[in-house]
């Protein structure tokens, strides 16, 4: 390679790096507007999506206790 071609390649690389740096600085100074998307449900058949937390059992809250299920496999109450 001759010297002119080598310098041209270096100049083009420097120009590309300068452009990328200026573009990054412009994005930092003027950020784009943020978009908050909750959820897109796209299905080709039946689909159930539960996005909420299940409400607590009102009887457990009113009595101040939580129900403990017995262990059915061993036959032992917890």
Biopython code that builds the backbone (N, CA, C, O; Angstrom):
import numpy as np
from Bio.PDB.StructureBuilder import StructureBuilder

atoms = [
    (1, "UNK", "N", (0.853, -1.182, 0.000)),
    (1, "UNK", "CA", (0.000, 0.000, 0.000)),
    (1, "UNK", "C", (0.894, 1.238, 0.000)),
    (1, "UNK", "O", (1.936, 1.281, 0.653)),
    (2, "UNK", "N", (0.469, 2.195, -0.719)),
    (2, "UNK", "CA", (1.248, 3.438, -0.714)),
    (2, "UNK", "C", (0.788, 4.326, 0.439)),
    (2, "UNK", "O", (-0.234, 4.049, 1.067)),
    (3, "UNK", "N", (1.513, 5.353, 0.708)),
    (3, "UNK", "CA", (1.273, 6.222, 1.864)),
    (3, "UNK", "C", (-0.066, 6.948, 1.756)),
    (3, "UNK", "O", (-0.747, 7.117, 2.768)),
    (4, "UNK", "N", (-0.456, 7.374, 0.576)),
    (4, "UNK", "CA", (-1.707, 8.117, 0.406)),
    (4, "UNK", "C", (-2.907, 7.250, 0.783)),
    (4, "UNK", "O", (-3.829, 7.718, 1.451)),
    (5, "UNK", "N", (-2.894, 5.987, 0.355)),
    (5, "UNK", "CA", (-3.997, 5.096, 0.691)),
    (5, "UNK", "C", (-4.049, 4.832, 2.193)),
    (5, "UNK", "O", (-5.133, 4.780, 2.775)),
    (6, "UNK", "N", (-2.886, 4.667, 2.825)),
    (6, "UNK", "CA", (-2.820, 4.439, 4.269)),
    (6, "UNK", "C", (-3.382, 5.639, 5.035)),
    (6, "UNK", "O", (-4.155, 5.472, 5.977)),
    (7, "UNK", "N", (-2.988, 6.849, 4.624)),
    (7, "UNK", "CA", (-3.485, 8.054, 5.301)),
    (7, "UNK", "C", (-4.991, 8.237, 5.075)),
    (7, "UNK", "O", (-5.710, 8.690, 5.965)),
    (8, "UNK", "N", (-5.451, 7.882, 3.881)),
    (8, "UNK", "CA", (-6.879, 7.995, 3.594)),
    (8, "UNK", "C", (-7.681, 7.056, 4.491)),
    (8, "UNK", "O", (-8.718, 7.449, 5.025)),
    (9, "UNK", "N", (-7.212, 5.819, 4.663)),
    (9, "UNK", "CA", (-7.908, 4.867, 5.538)),
    (9, "UNK", "C", (-7.934, 5.375, 6.988)),
    (9, "UNK", "O", (-8.966, 5.293, 7.655)),
    (10, "UNK", "N", (-6.813, 5.891, 7.467)),
    (10, "UNK", "CA", (-6.763, 6.430, 8.835)),
    (10, "UNK", "C", (-7.695, 7.631, 8.993)),
    (10, "UNK", "O", (-8.345, 7.782, 10.028)),
    (11, "UNK", "N", (-7.761, 8.478, 7.976)),
    (11, "UNK", "CA", (-8.634, 9.649, 8.037)),
    (11, "UNK", "C", (-10.099, 9.230, 8.064)),
    (11, "UNK", "O", (-10.894, 9.821, 8.795)),
    (12, "UNK", "N", (-10.467, 8.225, 7.284)),
    (12, "UNK", "CA", (-11.855, 7.776, 7.272)),
    (12, "UNK", "C", (-12.239, 7.116, 8.600)),
    (12, "UNK", "O", (-13.364, 7.279, 9.074)),
    (13, "UNK", "N", (-11.306, 6.373, 9.198)),
    (13, "UNK", "CA", (-11.580, 5.787, 10.517)),
    (13, "UNK", "C", (-11.755, 6.880, 11.560)),
    (13, "UNK", "O", (-12.655, 6.798, 12.396)),
    (14, "UNK", "N", (-10.905, 7.902, 11.522)),
    (14, "UNK", "CA", (-11.018, 9.008, 12.476)),
    (14, "UNK", "C", (-12.324, 9.761, 12.289)),
    (14, "UNK", "O", (-12.947, 10.178, 13.266)),
    (15, "UNK", "N", (-12.742, 9.939, 11.039)),
    (15, "UNK", "CA", (-14.005, 10.626, 10.765)),
    (15, "UNK", "C", (-15.184, 9.815, 11.309)),
    (15, "UNK", "O", (-16.113, 10.387, 11.879)),
    (16, "UNK", "N", (-15.154, 8.507, 11.141)),
    (16, "UNK", "CA", (-16.227, 7.655, 11.654)),
    (16, "UNK", "C", (-16.299, 7.677, 13.173)),
    (16, "UNK", "O", (-17.386, 7.710, 13.750)),
    (17, "UNK", "N", (-15.134, 7.659, 13.821)),
    (17, "UNK", "CA", (-15.113, 7.724, 15.290)),
    (17, "UNK", "C", (-15.620, 9.075, 15.780)),
    (17, "UNK", "O", (-16.332, 9.145, 16.782)),
    (18, "UNK", "N", (-15.259, 10.145, 15.082)),
    (18, "UNK", "CA", (-15.722, 11.489, 15.463)),
    (18, "UNK", "C", (-17.239, 11.579, 15.328)),
    (18, "UNK", "O", (-17.911, 12.128, 16.201)),
    (19, "UNK", "N", (-17.784, 11.035, 14.223)),
    (19, "UNK", "CA", (-19.228, 11.057, 14.013)),
    (19, "UNK", "C", (-19.953, 10.287, 15.110)),
    (19, "UNK", "O", (-20.976, 10.742, 15.622)),
    (20, "UNK", "N", (-19.415, 9.111, 15.473)),
    (20, "UNK", "CA", (-20.047, 8.299, 16.511)),
    (20, "UNK", "C", (-20.001, 9.016, 17.859)),
    (20, "UNK", "O", (-20.964, 8.966, 18.624)),
    (21, "UNK", "N", (-18.885, 9.681, 18.147)),
    (21, "UNK", "CA", (-18.762, 10.416, 19.409)),
    (21, "UNK", "C", (-19.752, 11.573, 19.467)),
    (21, "UNK", "O", (-20.414, 11.774, 20.485)),
    (22, "UNK", "N", (-19.856, 12.335, 18.378)),
    (22, "UNK", "CA", (-20.793, 13.466, 18.362)),
    (22, "UNK", "C", (-22.245, 12.993, 18.448)),
    (22, "UNK", "O", (-23.069, 13.636, 19.098)),
    (23, "UNK", "N", (-22.553, 11.891, 17.806)),
    (23, "UNK", "CA", (-23.916, 11.351, 17.888)),
    (23, "UNK", "C", (-24.239, 10.918, 19.313)),
    (23, "UNK", "O", (-25.346, 11.153, 19.796)),
    (24, "UNK", "N", (-23.281, 10.288, 19.989)),
    (24, "UNK", "CA", (-23.483, 9.865, 21.378)),
    (24, "UNK", "C", (-23.677, 11.073, 22.286)),
    (24, "UNK", "O", (-24.552, 11.064, 23.152)),
    (25, "UNK", "N", (-22.874, 12.105, 22.097)),
    (25, "UNK", "CA", (-23.013, 13.321, 22.912)),
    (25, "UNK", "C", (-24.363, 13.993, 22.668)),
    (25, "UNK", "O", (-24.968, 14.514, 23.605)),
    (26, "UNK", "N", (-24.838, 13.991, 21.436)),
    (26, "UNK", "CA", (-26.140, 14.592, 21.128)),
    (26, "UNK", "C", (-27.265, 13.815, 21.804)),
    (26, "UNK", "O", (-28.218, 14.418, 22.297)),
    (27, "UNK", "N", (-27.167, 12.480, 21.835)),
    (27, "UNK", "CA", (-28.194, 11.666, 22.494)),
    (27, "UNK", "C", (-28.162, 11.889, 23.998)),
    (27, "UNK", "O", (-29.211, 11.924, 24.640)),
    (28, "UNK", "N", (-26.972, 12.040, 24.568)),
    (28, "UNK", "CA", (-26.873, 12.291, 26.011)),
    (28, "UNK", "C", (-27.470, 13.648, 26.355)),
    (28, "UNK", "O", (-28.172, 13.781, 27.357)),
    (29, "UNK", "N", (-27.198, 14.654, 25.533)),
    (29, "UNK", "CA", (-27.704, 15.997, 25.813)),
    (29, "UNK", "C", (-29.211, 16.104, 25.578)),
    (29, "UNK", "O", (-29.908, 16.762, 26.350)),
    (30, "UNK", "N", (-29.718, 15.470, 24.530)),
    (30, "UNK", "CA", (-31.142, 15.524, 24.179)),
    (30, "UNK", "C", (-31.687, 14.108, 24.101)),
    (30, "UNK", "O", (-31.811, 13.558, 23.007)),
    (31, "UNK", "N", (-32.017, 13.504, 25.243)),
    (31, "UNK", "CA", (-32.512, 12.115, 25.201)),
    (31, "UNK", "C", (-33.874, 12.039, 24.514)),
    (31, "UNK", "O", (-34.663, 12.984, 24.559)),
    (32, "UNK", "N", (-34.130, 10.910, 23.885)),
    (32, "UNK", "CA", (-35.417, 10.709, 23.232)),
    (32, "UNK", "C", (-36.487, 10.453, 24.296)),
    (32, "UNK", "O", (-36.175, 10.064, 25.421)),
    (33, "UNK", "N", (-37.730, 10.671, 23.933)),
    (33, "UNK", "CA", (-38.836, 10.456, 24.867)),
    (33, "UNK", "C", (-38.972, 8.959, 25.151)),
    (33, "UNK", "O", (-38.883, 8.132, 24.244)),
    (34, "UNK", "N", (-39.187, 8.631, 26.413)),
    (34, "UNK", "CA", (-39.349, 7.241, 26.811)),
    (34, "UNK", "C", (-40.797, 6.808, 26.628)),
    (34, "UNK", "O", (-41.724, 7.590, 26.840)),
    (35, "UNK", "N", (-40.973, 5.583, 26.241)),
    (35, "UNK", "CA", (-42.306, 5.015, 26.081)),
    (35, "UNK", "C", (-42.417, 3.809, 27.002)),
    (35, "UNK", "O", (-41.619, 2.876, 26.911)),
    (36, "UNK", "N", (-43.398, 3.827, 27.879)),
    (36, "UNK", "CA", (-43.621, 2.719, 28.790)),
    (36, "UNK", "C", (-44.757, 1.865, 28.244)),
    (36, "UNK", "O", (-45.903, 2.309, 28.168)),
    (37, "UNK", "N", (-44.430, 0.655, 27.870)),
    (37, "UNK", "CA", (-45.411, -0.266, 27.307)),
    (37, "UNK", "C", (-45.681, -1.337, 28.346)),
    (37, "UNK", "O", (-44.757, -2.005, 28.808)),
    (38, "UNK", "N", (-46.946, -1.503, 28.717)),
    (38, "UNK", "CA", (-47.260, -2.476, 29.762)),
    (38, "UNK", "C", (-47.116, -3.899, 29.253)),
    (38, "UNK", "O", (-46.279, -4.646, 29.759)),
    (39, "UNK", "N", (-47.904, -4.291, 28.271)),
    (39, "UNK", "CA", (-47.820, -5.645, 27.763)),
    (39, "UNK", "C", (-48.630, -5.742, 26.484)),
    (39, "UNK", "O", (-49.708, -5.158, 26.369)),
    (40, "UNK", "N", (-48.108, -6.474, 25.539)),
    (40, "UNK", "CA", (-48.828, -6.749, 24.303)),
    (40, "UNK", "C", (-49.141, -8.237, 24.294)),
    (40, "UNK", "O", (-48.235, -9.069, 24.240)),
    (41, "UNK", "N", (-50.407, -8.565, 24.347)),
    (41, "UNK", "CA", (-50.831, -9.966, 24.353)),
    (41, "UNK", "C", (-51.278, -10.342, 22.949)),
    (41, "UNK", "O", (-52.358, -9.963, 22.497)),
    (42, "UNK", "N", (-50.432, -11.086, 22.280)),
    (42, "UNK", "CA", (-50.740, -11.517, 20.923)),
    (42, "UNK", "C", (-50.744, -13.036, 20.923)),
    (42, "UNK", "O", (-49.719, -13.660, 21.199)),
    (43, "UNK", "N", (-51.862, -13.622, 20.623)),
    (43, "UNK", "CA", (-51.969, -15.077, 20.626)),
    (43, "UNK", "C", (-52.862, -15.521, 19.487)),
    (43, "UNK", "O", (-53.708, -14.763, 19.013)),
    (44, "UNK", "N", (-52.671, -16.741, 19.058)),
    (44, "UNK", "CA", (-53.490, -17.312, 18.001)),
    (44, "UNK", "C", (-54.396, -18.387, 18.570)),
    (44, "UNK", "O", (-54.638, -19.404, 17.920)),
    (45, "UNK", "N", (-54.886, -18.178, 19.745)),
    (45, "UNK", "CA", (-55.764, -19.139, 20.391)),
    (45, "UNK", "C", (-56.124, -18.634, 21.772)),
    (45, "UNK", "O", (-55.855, -17.478, 22.097)),
    (46, "UNK", "N", (-56.728, -19.480, 22.592)),
    (46, "UNK", "CA", (-57.092, -19.030, 23.937)),
    (46, "UNK", "C", (-55.845, -18.738, 24.771)),
    (46, "UNK", "O", (-54.870, -19.489, 24.745)),
    (47, "UNK", "N", (-55.899, -17.649, 25.499)),
    (47, "UNK", "CA", (-54.771, -17.259, 26.332)),
    (47, "UNK", "C", (-55.307, -16.545, 27.561)),
    (47, "UNK", "O", (-56.228, -15.733, 27.465)),
    (48, "UNK", "N", (-54.727, -16.849, 28.714)),
    (48, "UNK", "CA", (-55.098, -16.169, 29.944)),
    (48, "UNK", "C", (-53.857, -15.524, 30.516)),
    (48, "UNK", "O", (-52.830, -16.184, 30.678)),
    (49, "UNK", "N", (-53.941, -14.227, 30.828)),
    (49, "UNK", "CA", (-52.827, -13.485, 31.391)),
    (49, "UNK", "C", (-53.287, -12.872, 32.700)),
    (49, "UNK", "O", (-54.260, -12.120, 32.724)),
    (50, "UNK", "N", (-52.600, -13.185, 33.788)),
    (50, "UNK", "CA", (-52.905, -12.611, 35.092)),
    (50, "UNK", "C", (-51.793, -11.635, 35.449)),
    (50, "UNK", "O", (-50.697, -12.047, 35.830)),
    (51, "UNK", "N", (-52.077, -10.338, 35.326)),
    (51, "UNK", "CA", (-51.079, -9.312, 35.609)),
    (51, "UNK", "C", (-51.226, -8.731, 37.004)),
    (51, "UNK", "O", (-50.406, -7.907, 37.408)),
    (52, "UNK", "N", (-52.235, -9.130, 37.744)),
    (52, "UNK", "CA", (-52.462, -8.552, 39.064)),
    (52, "UNK", "C", (-52.127, -9.569, 40.143)),
    (52, "UNK", "O", (-52.053, -10.771, 39.890)),
    (53, "UNK", "N", (-51.931, -9.065, 41.332)),
    (53, "UNK", "CA", (-51.689, -9.921, 42.491)),
    (53, "UNK", "C", (-53.043, -10.364, 43.023)),
    (53, "UNK", "O", (-53.973, -9.562, 43.112)),
    (54, "UNK", "N", (-53.154, -11.634, 43.375)),
    (54, "UNK", "CA", (-54.422, -12.161, 43.877)),
    (54, "UNK", "C", (-54.770, -11.476, 45.202)),
    (54, "UNK", "O", (-53.895, -11.288, 46.047)),
    (55, "UNK", "N", (-56.039, -11.102, 45.391)),
    (55, "UNK", "CA", (-56.422, -10.456, 46.645)),
    (55, "UNK", "C", (-56.303, -11.455, 47.800)),
    (55, "UNK", "O", (-56.503, -12.655, 47.609)),
    (56, "UNK", "N", (-55.977, -10.961, 48.994)),
    (56, "UNK", "CA", (-55.853, -11.865, 50.138)),
    (56, "UNK", "C", (-57.209, -12.430, 50.541)),
    (56, "UNK", "O", (-58.253, -11.858, 50.228)),
    (57, "UNK", "N", (-57.178, -13.553, 51.235)),
    (57, "UNK", "CA", (-58.386, -14.216, 51.699)),
    (57, "UNK", "C", (-59.022, -13.356, 52.796)),
    (57, "UNK", "O", (-58.380, -13.134, 53.823)),
    (58, "UNK", "N", (-60.257, -12.863, 52.624)),
    (58, "UNK", "CA", (-60.855, -11.974, 53.625)),
    (58, "UNK", "C", (-61.089, -12.673, 54.964)),
    (58, "UNK", "O", (-61.008, -12.024, 56.007)),
    (59, "UNK", "N", (-61.379, -13.988, 54.968)),
    (59, "UNK", "CA", (-61.600, -14.679, 56.239)),
    (59, "UNK", "C", (-60.309, -14.780, 57.035)),
    (59, "UNK", "O", (-60.334, -14.641, 58.258)),
    (60, "UNK", "N", (-59.188, -15.016, 56.379)),
    (60, "UNK", "CA", (-57.908, -15.126, 57.080)),
    (60, "UNK", "C", (-57.535, -13.784, 57.704)),
    (60, "UNK", "O", (-56.965, -13.745, 58.795)),
    (61, "UNK", "N", (-57.855, -12.680, 57.019)),
    (61, "UNK", "CA", (-57.525, -11.367, 57.560)),
    (61, "UNK", "C", (-58.442, -11.001, 58.729)),
    (61, "UNK", "O", (-57.997, -10.377, 59.693)),
    (62, "UNK", "N", (-59.717, -11.385, 58.648)),
    (62, "UNK", "CA", (-60.655, -10.989, 59.694)),
    (62, "UNK", "C", (-60.382, -11.732, 61.001)),
    (62, "UNK", "O", (-60.630, -11.176, 62.071)),
    (63, "UNK", "N", (-59.887, -12.951, 60.954)),
    (63, "UNK", "CA", (-59.627, -13.721, 62.171)),
    (63, "UNK", "C", (-58.189, -13.599, 62.648)),
    (63, "UNK", "O", (-57.858, -14.067, 63.737)),
    (64, "UNK", "N", (-57.335, -12.980, 61.853)),
    (64, "UNK", "CA", (-55.950, -12.811, 62.263)),
    (64, "UNK", "C", (-55.132, -14.083, 62.145)),
    (64, "UNK", "O", (-54.020, -14.139, 62.671)),
    (65, "UNK", "N", (-55.642, -15.103, 61.475)),
    (65, "UNK", "CA", (-54.929, -16.364, 61.323)),
    (65, "UNK", "C", (-54.835, -16.702, 59.845)),
    (65, "UNK", "O", (-55.603, -16.200, 59.024)),
    (66, "UNK", "N", (-53.896, -17.548, 59.530)),
    (66, "UNK", "CA", (-53.846, -18.082, 58.179)),
    (66, "UNK", "C", (-54.139, -19.574, 58.267)),
    (66, "UNK", "O", (-53.706, -20.248, 59.201)),
    (67, "UNK", "N", (-54.867, -20.074, 57.301)),
    (67, "UNK", "CA", (-55.213, -21.490, 57.297)),
    (67, "UNK", "C", (-54.008, -22.305, 56.844)),
    (67, "UNK", "O", (-53.352, -21.962, 55.860)),
    (68, "UNK", "N", (-53.721, -23.379, 57.563)),
    (68, "UNK", "CA", (-52.630, -24.272, 57.213)),
    (68, "UNK", "C", (-53.236, -25.566, 56.717)),
    (68, "UNK", "O", (-53.990, -26.235, 57.423)),
    (69, "UNK", "N", (-52.892, -25.902, 55.498)),
    (69, "UNK", "CA", (-53.420, -27.115, 54.894)),
    (69, "UNK", "C", (-52.723, -28.339, 55.484)),
    (69, "UNK", "O", (-51.508, -28.312, 55.683)),
    (70, "UNK", "N", (-53.459, -29.404, 55.767)),
    (70, "UNK", "CA", (-52.797, -30.629, 56.250)),
    (70, "UNK", "C", (-52.049, -31.296, 55.099)),
    (70, "UNK", "O", (-52.404, -31.150, 53.930)),
    (71, "UNK", "N", (-51.010, -32.028, 55.468)),
    (71, "UNK", "CA", (-50.237, -32.761, 54.478)),
    (71, "UNK", "C", (-51.016, -34.013, 54.126)),
    (71, "UNK", "O", (-51.072, -34.946, 54.927)),
    (72, "UNK", "N", (-51.610, -34.054, 52.961)),
    (72, "UNK", "CA", (-52.499, -35.144, 52.588)),
    (72, "UNK", "C", (-51.750, -36.415, 52.251)),
    (72, "UNK", "O", (-52.302, -37.506, 52.395)),
    (73, "UNK", "N", (-50.499, -36.303, 51.804)),
    (73, "UNK", "CA", (-49.748, -37.503, 51.441)),
    (73, "UNK", "C", (-49.354, -38.302, 52.673)),
    (73, "UNK", "O", (-49.418, -39.532, 52.658)),
    (74, "UNK", "N", (-48.949, -37.624, 53.738)),
    (74, "UNK", "CA", (-48.505, -38.305, 54.945)),
    (74, "UNK", "C", (-49.624, -38.472, 55.974)),
    (74, "UNK", "O", (-49.504, -39.260, 56.911)),
    (75, "UNK", "N", (-50.727, -37.711, 55.785)),
    (75, "UNK", "CA", (-51.817, -37.790, 56.744)),
    (75, "UNK", "C", (-51.487, -37.055, 58.034)),
    (75, "UNK", "O", (-52.044, -37.374, 59.085)),
    (76, "UNK", "N", (-50.582, -36.068, 57.971)),
    (76, "UNK", "CA", (-50.167, -35.336, 59.173)),
    (76, "UNK", "C", (-50.690, -33.912, 59.063)),
    (76, "UNK", "O", (-50.577, -33.279, 58.013)),
    (77, "UNK", "N", (-51.273, -33.404, 60.171)),
    (77, "UNK", "CA", (-51.690, -32.008, 60.201)),
    (77, "UNK", "C", (-50.495, -31.166, 60.604)),
    (77, "UNK", "O", (-49.785, -31.488, 61.557)),
    (78, "UNK", "N", (-50.280, -30.084, 59.869)),
    (78, "UNK", "CA", (-49.141, -29.213, 60.178)),
    (78, "UNK", "C", (-49.508, -28.228, 61.259)),
    (78, "UNK", "O", (-48.678, -27.410, 61.656)),
]
sb = StructureBuilder()
sb.init_structure("model")
sb.init_model(0)
sb.init_chain("A")
sb.init_seg("    ")
for serial, (resi, resn, name, xyz) in enumerate(atoms, 1):
    if name == "N":
        sb.init_residue(resn, " ", resi, " ")
    sb.init_atom(name, np.array(xyz, "f"), 0.0, 1.0, " ", f" {name:<3s}", serial, name[0])
structure = sb.get_structure()
